[in-house]
């Protein structure tokens, strides 16, 4: 082998070694030390909500004013200021404006009027009573007809029973005028009119020691 060939071999060898050194795989980088993981955070309970501050309750009072009724007048309860009538009074009966002397009888529950020619009639399916009153001033009979209100049965002292008719008439005693039920009677009476409690109660006071207290 000549010198040039040796030289070429030497250069090739050197180049090959240099190439190996150039293309040598890089050295592996040292591994990082493992970092210890932090322990997991324990589950903490949620914080309790703060209590709400409620305002103090307020008492609201509602005042209701109830009107107190006025007491009944003492005159109605005690009889004061009511007209005082005597045991016998003059009364006016309407219709007819007949003035009769009346007996004021607190022992009788009803008012009775002496009448004549009493008859029961029927008109348009309704019952009427036809009767006549005698006017003491003229002795004249005044005929009247009034609706029948009801019937009552009266027992006489001898045991006989009589059916009497009840009508409504206006009766005036002094300044007091009222519509009252009146029982018609054909029997003779000491006074043509007897005023009973159905007219007297809560209307007037009776003084049996007097006569014609509210009328002349």
Secondary structure, DSSP 8 states (H G I E B T S, - for coil): --HHHHHHHHHHHHHHHHHHHHS--------------------------------------------------HHHHH-TTSEEEEEEEEEEEETTTEEEEEEE-TT-SSEEEE-EEEEEEEETTEEEEEEEEEETTTTEEEEEEEE--EEEEEE-TTS-EEEEEEEEEEEEETTEEEEEEEEEE-S--SSSEEE-HHHHTTTEEEEEEEESSS--
